Amino acid sequence: VQTYLATPDATVGPDDRHLALCVPNGRLRLWDVAARREIIAPWLPRTSARQCLQEQIVFSPDGRSLGVIDPDGFRAWRIDTGRKIAEVEYAGLKSAQFGTDGTFLAASDGQEILVWRLTDPDFPVFRHRLAGETVKDIRLDTATRTLRYLGGAEGVWGPGVHTVTLGRAATADWTAARNAASVFGHAGAL
């Protein structure tokens, strides 16, 4: 059993309007910085020392949603209503970040980087296998359909920036309907 010694850790929203305070073994706390007041949010989860130490709390790019990595996956809520907007069931996530438009989630479990469409999070829409490298600072640009991250060998100084093209996996022209009648042609296209 690994013991984590952690102190409260703050995460500031992208527009500096909100601040989330991760309190080890306590409920996550949220502040409206501009109004200088704590937001009463009983919907916020309790956080572990590990979550605080490993900074597993993230804001959406527009600052309107807050996401948390937990032992079962990733959860996200609208800050103004407390309504849960996403629930990704995937144990073992180590880092996560909303895509630039807030509709996708990019996350890593240390073995691969996965991308989910938050409106239909049952299965990842993209997977990128890691070659024994550590991953930090995942960025998903949905406009250019690119995934960037800092990656390098464990314990080696100076990770490099890696760029992966997502192709059509991160496009808006998607439907939840399954196409059971598709077959591959001679050239391998549908």
Disulfide bonds with the S-S distance in Angstrom:
Cys22-Cys52 2.15
